[in-house]
Amino acid sequence: MKLLQNSGVPIYQQIADSFKADILAGKYREGDYLPSIRSLAMELKISVITTKKAYEQLEQVGLVTAVQGKGFYVNAQDSEMLQEQHLRKVEASLSEAIQSARVAGISSDELKDMMDALLEMEDS
């Protein structure tokens, strides 16, 4: 896990976002335990309080559950929720691409052609 000190995003949020992405990508499966709060804090050289705040944020959105004396484990993920999360990511990325294209003076047709070309490259 890579943390950026000067990104403007709080450390706990970076940790939570990283675990969220890993869970949604299937790197952590239902029932898997996250690293202990203390071990992650030591590994990242950050405060235990910061790590705990990140885990609590994941718990609030329903991705993990705390078990007294054992730590935090990954909850079963609703396939519709996962699909919605992925759709939001795609929409955000496409919106950013559209904004960049506008700044660069790229027309809608040119942008669509670029998208088609990229999709063809991925399919081959």
Buried (B, 14 or more C-beta within 10 A) or exposed (E): EEBEEEEEEEBBBBBBBBBBEBBBEEEBEEEEEBBBBEEBBEEBEBEEEBBBBBBBBBBEEEBBEBEEEEBBBBBEBEEEEBEEBEEEEEEEEEEEBEEEBEEEEBEEEEBEEEEEEEEEEEEE
